[in-house]
Amino acid sequence: MSINWLQRWDAQTSTTMPVKGLESSSGDEELIVNLASFCGISMAEAGILSALCAIRQRKGDLYLNAFAEEADLDMDPKALQTGMEGLLEKGYIQIFPAVTLDRPDSICMSASAELALKFNQKSCLPKPPADPLQQKILQVYVKSISLRNQLLTLEEWTDFISEFLAKTDVPAFKSLKRKELTVADKSLAAFLAVLDLVESQGYPLKILARIFTHHPMEITTLRRAILEETHPLFKLGLLECEMLPSSDYLIRFGNTKRTSSHEPFMPMEFNDAPKLPLLTLPHDKLNGKKIHLNPAADQTLTDLKRLTRKAAFQRFQKQMKAAGEPEGLIVLLHGEPGTGKTESVKQWAKECKRDILMFDVAQQRDKWYGQSEKNLDLVFKHYKESFQEKELAPILLFNEADSVFQKRDQTNGSMTSTENAMQTILLQHLEQFKGILVATTNLPNAFDPAFDRRFLYKIELGIPQPQVRKKILQDFFPGCSAQQCLELAEKYVFTGAEVANFKKQWLIQQVLNPKKIFSLNEFQMFLEARSKILGTKSSVGFRRN
């Protein structure tokens, strides 16, 4: 049978069927049966996967703890739990971990499952880890996901962990079961241990306290014991605590063998290594170009180039740290299209011998739930690694940054939950940023005020002034006299990008007609033609107010 499964669900809003624990009056039983057979999964798992397919185009995150309600599934809670756990273990869905109470775990279909369903290719179906040790860790990890998303009770988790520790041969847990701890403390330690192994991260204390207690007073007691380091797990060195910019605390397992380059024990998506949404531009591969900017912008960029030389930047970071200020240099370059924003960053990087890691925000928005946020996290994770490994830290370039820095009222009065989540993540990373970040935009007024104070410098690369336009013409057309260039510069408004565009057209004409000689009249005709297209008489590319 040849079928694009995803197209089938695009035409349907509900594809569940009446099976044990899963009921729907509008389901398509044959489709569910075929899906279960194609994927080799249970009927309950197929029902959940079909519901995910049906709503996959919805904007924003799909939160795991509200999945049944959002997907309109009338499903027995136990069947939902086992179905979700089965799909997670088999790699059909993946998780994007919670960071705050307002942003719990979100889920999406894995890339391998998407490919298999879209192209009807069984060879693309997810494959869980073959290593028995990884399978056991994955089983515990999936149970922990059920616990933190209210699909599993604390009592059920504690019973599961007690049984698991009694017979486990997984090294990370063998030492834990030998500790003199209560069952409750072991269940908490196991939760953090498997989180450290799989996600290589900790968990916010506010969420952790709500998961492992039943009463508000117990929440207060647990928080105090952890923050004052009197909790039994602290005394045994099994907990670590780190302050977050959000005024919460990150609690993680006390892994004494962890190194600075600690990686997850296994990938969260079993078939697909995450693709880094960054383009690396080595400084020694960048072409040197002369850029003409208005005096104020040129002077500020010159100062920044001096500041970001190795010794000067080290002094800058040391002084900022001593003053209790963020150690990162965060700069905004804004101006009309063609005024040299991206090229200015390239020449800055070349002069200071720093590579560029370019993140094109507009091109990295992903339709899958949580994927855009994951991309953003990957960007900062990779930059942090590069910052630590390289002698000269690279410049992190956010190109067309307005699509993620935008005001909260730019999308018909409100933002989607995905956009809100991306802004939250971005603000948290900017608070802790220690390198050099440059954002470029044509729309500085679209930026949310929350980002204003994060930019140490905001530089306008405005439309070139007449004297600057004269230099641009002299640079591109050295055969023209200074007077001719000045006359054109005073008569027409243009940018360096537009002059470069004309020169490319002229070079093409020379290829077609080698005898063709450039004349200033041709350039003036080009400017006049552009003016007519734009409906202006004395400007090219921009209207005068």
C-alpha positions as CSV (number, residue, x, y, z in Angstrom):
1,M,0.0,0.0,0.0
2,S,1.5,3.4,-1.0
3,I,0.2,6.3,1.0
4,N,1.4,9.6,2.3
5,W,0.2,9.2,5.9
6,L,0.6,12.8,6.8
7,Q,-1.6,14.0,3.9
8,R,-4.3,11.6,5.1
9,W,-4.3,13.3,8.5
10,D,-4.2,16.8,7.0
11,A,-7.7,16.1,5.7
12,Q,-9.0,14.8,9.0
13,T,-9.2,16.5,12.4
14,S,-9.6,13.3,14.3
15,T,-8.3,9.8,13.5
16,T,-8.9,7.8,16.7
17,M,-10.9,4.6,16.9
18,P,-13.0,2.6,19.4
19,V,-10.5,0.3,20.9
20,K,-10.0,-0.8,24.5
21,G,-9.1,2.4,26.5
22,L,-9.5,4.5,23.4
23,E,-12.9,5.7,22.2
24,S,-14.0,8.2,19.5
25,S,-17.2,8.4,17.6
26,S,-15.6,10.0,14.6
27,G,-12.6,7.7,14.2
28,D,-11.3,5.8,11.2
29,E,-10.7,2.2,12.4
30,E,-9.1,1.0,9.2
31,L,-6.6,3.8,9.2
32,I,-5.6,3.1,12.8
33,V,-5.2,-0.6,12.1
34,N,-3.1,0.1,9.1
35,L,-1.0,2.5,11.0
36,A,-0.4,0.0,13.8
37,S,0.6,-2.6,11.3
38,F,2.9,-0.3,9.3
39,C,4.7,0.9,12.4
40,G,4.7,-2.3,14.4
41,I,3.0,-0.6,17.4
42,S,0.0,-1.3,19.6
43,M,-3.5,0.0,18.8
44,A,-3.3,2.5,21.7
45,E,0.1,3.8,20.5
46,A,-1.3,4.1,17.0
47,G,-4.3,6.1,18.3
48,I,-2.0,8.5,20.0
49,L,0.3,8.8,17.0
50,S,-2.6,9.5,14.7
51,A,-3.9,12.2,17.0
52,L,-0.5,13.8,16.9
53,C,-0.4,13.6,13.1
54,A,-3.8,15.3,12.9
55,I,-2.9,18.3,14.9
56,R,0.8,18.6,13.9
57,Q,0.3,21.9,12.0
58,R,-1.1,23.7,15.1
59,K,1.0,26.7,16.1
60,G,2.8,26.6,19.4
61,D,3.9,23.9,21.7
62,L,2.0,20.7,22.3
63,Y,2.4,20.1,26.0
64,L,2.6,16.5,27.1
65,N,0.6,16.9,30.3
66,A,-2.3,18.4,28.3
67,F,-2.1,16.2,25.2
68,A,-5.3,14.2,25.8
69,E,-7.3,17.4,26.1
70,E,-5.7,19.2,23.2
71,A,-6.0,16.2,20.9
72,D,-9.6,15.6,22.0
73,L,-8.8,12.0,23.1
74,D,-11.3,10.2,25.2
75,M,-8.8,7.7,26.5
76,D,-8.4,5.8,29.7
77,P,-5.5,7.5,31.7
78,K,-3.6,4.2,32.1
79,A,-3.9,3.5,28.4
80,L,-2.6,7.0,27.6
81,Q,0.3,6.6,29.9
82,T,1.4,3.2,28.5
83,G,0.8,4.4,24.9
84,M,2.9,7.6,25.5
85,E,5.6,5.6,27.1
86,G,5.6,3.1,24.3
87,L,6.0,5.8,21.6
88,L,8.8,7.5,23.6
89,E,10.7,4.2,24.1
90,K,10.4,3.3,20.4
91,G,11.4,6.8,19.3
92,Y,8.2,7.9,17.5
93,I,7.9,11.0,19.6
94,Q,10.5,13.1,21.3
95,I,10.4,15.3,24.3
96,F,11.5,18.9,24.8
97,P,12.2,19.4,28.5
98,A,10.5,21.9,30.7
99,V,12.4,25.0,31.9
100,T,9.7,26.8,33.9
101,L,6.3,26.1,35.5
102,D,4.7,28.0,32.6
103,R,6.5,25.9,30.0
104,P,6.2,22.2,30.8
105,D,7.5,19.3,28.7
106,S,6.4,19.6,25.0
107,I,6.4,16.8,22.5
108,C,6.6,16.4,18.7
109,M,6.9,13.6,16.2
110,S,10.5,12.5,15.7
111,A,12.1,13.3,12.4
112,S,12.6,9.6,11.5
113,A,8.9,8.9,12.2
114,E,7.9,11.9,10.1
115,L,9.9,10.7,7.1
116,A,8.6,7.2,7.4
117,L,5.0,8.3,7.4
118,K,5.4,10.9,4.7
119,F,7.1,8.7,2.2
120,N,5.7,5.3,3.3
121,Q,9.2,4.0,4.0
122,K,9.5,1.4,6.7
123,S,13.3,1.7,6.5
124,C,13.0,5.2,8.0
125,L,11.0,4.1,11.1
126,P,12.7,4.8,14.4
127,K,14.8,2.1,16.0
128,P,15.3,2.1,19.7
129,P,18.8,1.5,21.1
130,A,20.1,-2.1,20.7
131,D,22.3,-1.9,23.8
132,P,20.4,-3.6,26.7
133,L,22.0,-1.2,29.1
134,Q,20.7,1.8,27.2
135,Q,17.3,0.1,26.9
136,K,17.1,-0.1,30.7
137,I,18.1,3.5,31.2
138,L,15.6,4.5,28.5
139,Q,12.8,2.7,30.4
140,V,13.6,4.6,33.6
141,Y,13.8,7.9,31.7
142,V,10.4,7.4,30.1
143,K,8.9,6.6,33.4
144,S,10.4,9.8,34.8
145,I,8.7,11.7,31.9
146,S,5.4,10.2,32.9
147,L,5.9,11.3,36.5
148,R,6.8,14.9,35.7
149,N,3.8,15.2,33.3
150,Q,1.3,13.8,35.8
151,L,0.7,10.6,33.8
152,L,2.2,8.6,36.7
153,T,1.7,9.2,40.4
154,L,4.5,9.7,42.8
155,E,3.6,6.5,44.6
156,E,3.7,4.5,41.3
157,W,7.1,6.0,40.5
158,T,8.5,5.2,44.0
159,D,7.3,1.6,43.6
160,F,8.8,1.3,40.1
161,I,12.2,2.7,41.3
162,S,12.3,0.4,44.3
163,E,11.7,-2.6,42.1
164,F,14.2,-1.3,39.5
165,L,17.0,-0.7,42.1
166,A,16.5,-4.1,43.7
167,K,17.6,-5.9,40.5
168,T,19.5,-3.3,38.4
169,D,23.0,-3.8,37.0
170,V,23.2,-0.3,35.6
171,P,26.4,1.3,37.1
172,A,24.8,4.7,37.8
173,F,22.1,3.1,39.9
174,K,24.0,0.2,41.6
175,S,25.9,2.7,43.8
176,L,22.7,4.5,44.6
177,K,20.8,1.5,45.9
178,R,23.7,0.8,48.4
179,K,23.3,4.3,50.0
180,E,21.6,4.6,53.4
181,L,18.6,6.5,52.2
182,T,14.8,6.4,52.6
183,V,12.8,5.1,49.7
184,A,11.5,8.7,49.0
185,D,15.1,10.0,48.8
186,K,16.2,7.2,46.5
187,S,13.2,7.9,44.2
188,L,14.3,11.6,44.0
189,A,17.9,10.7,43.4
190,A,17.0,8.2,40.7
191,F,14.9,10.9,39.0
192,L,17.8,13.3,38.8
193,A,20.3,10.6,37.9
194,V,18.5,9.4,34.8
195,L,17.8,13.0,33.8
196,D,21.6,13.6,34.0
197,L,22.3,10.5,32.0
198,V,19.9,11.2,29.2
199,E,19.4,14.9,29.0
200,S,22.7,15.9,30.6
201,Q,21.0,18.6,32.6
202,G,19.2,19.3,35.9
203,Y,15.6,20.3,36.8
204,P,14.1,23.5,38.1
205,L,13.6,23.4,41.8
206,K,10.1,24.9,41.7
207,I,8.9,22.1,39.4
208,L,10.8,19.4,41.3
209,A,9.3,20.4,44.6
210,R,5.8,20.1,43.2
211,I,6.5,16.6,41.7
212,F,7.9,15.1,44.9
213,T,5.6,16.5,47.5
214,H,1.8,16.4,48.2
215,H,1.2,19.4,50.4
216,P,2.3,23.1,50.3
217,M,4.1,22.7,53.6
218,E,6.1,19.8,52.2
219,I,7.1,22.0,49.2
220,T,8.5,24.6,51.6
221,T,10.3,21.9,53.7
222,L,11.9,20.3,50.6
223,R,13.0,23.6,49.1
224,R,14.6,24.8,52.4
225,A,16.4,21.5,52.9
226,I,17.9,21.7,49.3
227,L,18.8,25.4,49.4
228,E,20.3,25.1,52.9
229,E,22.1,21.9,51.8
230,T,20.8,19.9,54.7
231,H,19.0,17.4,52.6
232,P,20.4,13.8,52.9
233,L,21.2,13.8,49.2
234,F,23.4,16.8,49.7
235,K,25.2,15.3,52.6
236,L,26.1,12.3,50.4
237,G,27.2,14.5,47.5
238,L,24.3,13.4,45.3
239,L,22.9,16.9,44.6
240,E,24.2,20.0,43.1
241,C,22.4,23.4,43.1
242,E,22.9,26.3,40.7
243,M,21.1,29.7,40.7
244,L,19.2,30.6,37.5
245,P,18.6,34.1,36.0
246,S,14.9,33.4,36.4
247,S,15.3,33.5,40.3
248,D,14.8,29.7,40.4
249,Y,17.4,27.1,41.1
250,L,18.6,24.2,38.9
251,I,19.0,21.0,40.8
252,R,21.0,18.2,39.2
253,F,22.5,14.9,40.2
254,G,25.9,15.1,41.9
255,N,27.8,13.2,39.2
256,T,31.4,13.4,40.4
257,K,32.7,12.0,37.2
258,R,31.1,14.7,35.0
259,T,33.5,16.7,33.0
260,S,33.0,20.1,31.3
261,S,32.3,18.4,28.1
262,H,29.8,15.9,29.6
263,E,27.5,14.5,27.0
264,P,24.2,12.7,27.3
265,F,24.5,8.9,27.7
266,M,22.4,8.4,24.6
267,P,20.6,10.7,22.1
268,M,17.0,11.7,22.9
269,E,16.1,10.9,19.3
270,F,17.4,7.5,18.5
271,N,17.9,7.7,14.7
272,D,18.7,11.3,14.1
273,A,21.7,13.3,15.4
274,P,20.5,16.9,15.9
275,K,21.4,19.2,13.0
276,L,23.2,22.3,14.2
277,P,21.3,25.3,12.8
278,L,24.5,27.4,12.4
279,L,26.7,28.4,9.5
280,T,30.4,28.7,10.4
281,L,32.3,31.4,8.6
282,P,36.1,31.1,9.3
283,H,37.7,34.5,9.5
284,D,40.5,33.5,7.1
285,K,38.0,32.6,4.4
286,L,36.2,35.9,4.5
287,N,36.9,38.3,1.6
288,G,38.3,41.7,2.6
289,K,36.1,44.5,1.5
290,K,36.1,48.3,2.1
291,I,32.9,49.4,3.7
292,H,31.9,53.1,3.8
293,L,29.6,54.0,6.7
294,N,28.4,57.3,8.1
295,P,30.9,58.8,10.6
296,A,29.2,58.0,13.9
297,A,28.6,54.3,13.0
298,D,32.1,54.0,11.5
299,Q,33.7,55.3,14.7
300,T,31.6,53.0,17.0
301,L,32.5,49.9,15.0
302,T,36.2,50.9,15.0
303,D,36.0,51.2,18.8
304,L,34.3,47.7,19.0
305,K,37.1,46.2,16.8
306,R,39.7,47.5,19.3
307,L,37.6,46.2,22.2
308,T,37.4,42.7,20.8
309,R,41.0,42.2,20.2
310,K,42.2,39.4,22.5
311,A,43.9,41.3,25.3
312,A,41.3,44.1,25.3
313,F,38.4,41.7,25.4
314,Q,39.9,39.8,28.3
315,R,40.3,43.1,30.3
316,F,36.7,44.0,29.4
317,Q,35.3,40.7,30.7
318,K,37.4,40.9,33.9
319,Q,36.2,44.4,34.7
320,M,32.6,43.6,33.9
321,K,32.7,40.5,36.2
322,A,34.3,42.6,39.0
323,A,31.5,45.1,38.7
324,G,28.8,42.4,38.9
325,E,27.8,43.0,35.3
326,P,27.2,40.4,32.5
327,E,30.5,39.5,30.8
328,G,29.1,39.4,27.2
329,L,29.3,42.0,24.5
330,I,25.9,42.2,22.9
331,V,25.5,44.6,19.9
332,L,22.6,45.5,17.6
333,L,23.2,46.7,14.1
334,H,20.1,48.2,12.5
335,G,19.4,50.1,9.3
336,E,17.7,49.9,5.9
337,P,18.4,47.0,3.6
338,G,21.7,47.3,1.8
339,T,23.4,49.5,4.3
340,G,26.1,46.9,5.1
341,K,25.0,45.3,8.4
342,T,26.0,41.7,7.7
343,E,29.1,42.7,5.7
344,S,30.2,45.0,8.6
345,V,30.2,42.0,10.9
346,K,32.2,40.0,8.4
347,Q,34.9,42.7,8.2
348,W,34.9,43.1,11.9
349,A,35.5,39.3,12.3
350,K,38.2,39.3,9.7
351,E,40.1,42.2,11.2
352,C,39.9,40.7,14.8
353,K,40.6,37.1,13.5
354,R,37.4,35.7,15.0
355,D,35.2,33.2,13.2
356,I,31.5,33.9,12.8
357,L,28.8,31.5,13.9
358,M,25.8,32.7,11.9
359,F,22.2,31.8,13.0
360,D,19.7,33.0,10.4
361,V,16.7,33.3,12.7
362,A,14.1,33.7,9.9
363,Q,15.2,30.4,8.3
364,Q,15.2,28.3,11.4
365,R,11.5,28.6,12.5
366,D,10.3,25.1,12.6
367,K,6.7,23.9,12.3
368,W,7.3,21.0,14.8
369,Y,6.4,21.6,18.4
370,G,9.4,22.6,20.4
371,Q,11.9,22.3,17.5
372,S,12.5,26.1,17.2
373,E,13.3,26.3,20.9
374,K,15.6,23.3,20.6
375,N,17.4,25.0,17.7
376,L,17.9,28.1,19.9
377,D,19.3,26.0,22.8
378,L,21.6,24.2,20.4
379,V,23.0,27.5,19.1
380,F,24.0,28.7,22.5
381,K,25.3,25.3,23.6
382,H,27.5,25.1,20.6
383,Y,28.7,28.7,21.0
384,K,29.6,28.0,24.6
385,E,31.7,25.0,23.6
386,S,33.4,27.1,20.9
387,F,34.1,29.8,23.4
388,Q,35.8,27.4,25.7
389,E,37.8,25.5,23.0
390,K,39.0,28.3,20.7
391,E,41.8,30.8,21.6
392,L,39.7,33.6,20.2
393,A,36.0,33.2,20.8
394,P,33.8,33.5,17.7
395,I,31.2,36.1,17.0
396,L,27.7,34.8,17.3
397,L,25.6,36.5,14.5
398,F,21.8,36.6,14.7
399,N,20.8,37.6,11.2
400,E,17.4,39.1,10.7
401,A,16.9,38.9,14.4
402,D,13.5,40.8,14.5
403,S,11.6,37.5,13.9
404,V,12.5,36.3,17.4
405,F,13.2,39.6,19.2
406,Q,9.8,41.0,18.1
407,K,7.3,42.8,20.3
408,R,4.7,40.7,22.0
409,D,1.9,42.6,20.1
410,Q,3.3,42.0,16.6
411,T,1.2,38.9,15.8
412,N,-2.4,40.2,15.8
413,G,-2.3,41.3,19.4
414,S,-0.6,38.3,20.9
415,M,2.3,35.8,20.3
416,T,2.0,32.1,19.9
417,S,3.3,30.0,22.8
418,T,6.3,29.0,20.6
419,E,7.3,32.6,20.1
420,N,6.9,33.3,23.8
421,A,8.9,30.3,24.7
422,M,11.7,31.3,22.3
423,Q,11.8,34.8,23.8
424,T,12.0,33.3,27.3
425,I,14.9,31.0,26.3
426,L,16.7,33.8,24.5
427,L,16.4,36.2,27.5
428,Q,17.8,33.5,29.8
429,H,20.8,32.8,27.5
430,L,21.5,36.5,27.1
431,E,21.7,37.0,30.9
432,Q,24.4,34.4,31.1
433,F,26.2,35.1,27.8
434,K,30.0,35.6,28.0
435,G,31.0,36.0,24.4
436,I,30.3,38.4,21.5
437,L,26.8,38.5,20.0
438,V,25.7,40.7,17.2
439,A,22.1,40.9,16.0
440,T,21.1,42.6,12.7
441,T,17.7,43.9,11.7
442,N,15.9,46.2,9.3
443,L,13.1,46.7,11.9
444,P,14.6,47.9,15.2
445,N,11.2,49.3,16.3
446,A,9.7,45.8,16.2
447,F,12.0,44.6,19.0
448,D,10.4,43.8,22.4
449,P,11.4,46.3,25.1
450,A,12.6,43.3,27.3
451,F,15.6,43.1,25.0
452,D,16.6,46.8,25.1
453,R,18.8,46.7,28.1
454,R,20.6,43.5,26.9
455,F,22.2,45.5,24.0
456,L,25.3,47.2,25.2
457,Y,25.5,49.0,21.8
458,K,22.8,49.9,19.3
459,I,24.4,51.1,16.1
460,E,22.4,52.6,13.2
461,L,23.9,51.9,9.8
462,G,21.8,54.6,8.1
463,I,21.4,55.5,4.5
464,P,24.8,56.9,3.4
465,Q,25.3,60.6,3.6
466,P,26.4,62.5,0.4
467,Q,30.1,62.4,1.3
468,V,29.9,58.7,2.1
469,R,28.0,58.0,-1.2
470,K,30.8,59.9,-3.0
471,K,33.4,57.5,-1.4
472,I,31.3,54.5,-2.4
473,L,31.3,55.6,-6.1
474,Q,35.0,56.4,-6.0
475,D,35.7,52.9,-4.6
476,F,33.6,51.1,-7.1
477,F,34.5,53.3,-10.1
478,P,38.0,54.6,-9.7
479,G,38.0,55.9,-13.2
480,C,35.4,58.6,-12.4
481,S,36.5,62.0,-11.2
482,A,35.8,63.2,-7.7
483,Q,33.6,65.9,-9.0
484,Q,31.5,63.5,-11.1
485,C,31.1,61.2,-8.1
486,L,30.1,64.1,-5.8
487,E,27.5,65.4,-8.3
488,L,25.8,62.0,-8.5
489,A,26.1,61.5,-4.8
490,E,24.3,64.7,-4.1
491,K,21.6,64.1,-6.7
492,Y,20.7,60.5,-5.9
493,V,20.2,58.5,-2.7
494,F,21.6,55.0,-2.8
495,T,23.4,52.4,-0.8
496,G,26.6,50.5,-1.5
497,A,24.6,47.4,-2.2
498,E,22.8,49.1,-5.0
499,V,26.0,50.3,-6.6
500,A,27.4,46.8,-6.3
501,N,24.3,45.5,-8.0
502,F,24.9,47.9,-10.9
503,K,28.5,46.9,-11.2
504,K,27.5,43.2,-11.4
505,Q,25.1,44.0,-14.2
506,W,27.8,46.0,-16.1
507,L,30.3,43.1,-15.7
508,I,27.7,40.7,-17.2
509,Q,27.3,43.1,-20.2
510,Q,31.1,43.1,-20.6
511,V,31.1,39.3,-20.8
512,L,28.4,39.4,-23.5
513,N,30.1,42.4,-25.3
514,P,33.9,42.6,-24.5
515,K,34.2,45.8,-26.4
516,K,31.6,47.6,-24.2
517,I,33.2,50.4,-22.2
518,F,31.7,51.7,-19.0
519,S,30.3,55.2,-19.0
520,L,29.0,57.3,-16.3
521,N,25.9,58.0,-18.3
522,E,25.0,54.3,-18.1
523,F,25.2,54.4,-14.3
524,Q,23.1,57.6,-14.3
525,M,20.5,55.8,-16.5
526,F,20.5,52.9,-14.1
527,L,19.8,55.3,-11.2
528,E,17.0,57.0,-13.1
529,A,15.4,53.7,-14.0
530,R,15.5,52.5,-10.4
531,S,13.9,55.9,-9.4
532,K,11.0,55.4,-11.8
533,I,10.4,51.8,-10.5
534,L,10.3,53.1,-6.9
535,G,8.1,56.1,-7.8
536,T,10.7,58.6,-6.8
537,K,12.6,61.4,-8.6
538,S,15.7,62.0,-6.7
539,S,16.3,58.8,-4.8
540,V,17.2,55.2,-5.4
541,G,16.1,52.5,-3.1
542,F,14.6,54.8,-0.4
543,R,11.9,57.5,-0.4
544,R,12.5,60.8,1.1
545,N,10.1,61.9,3.8
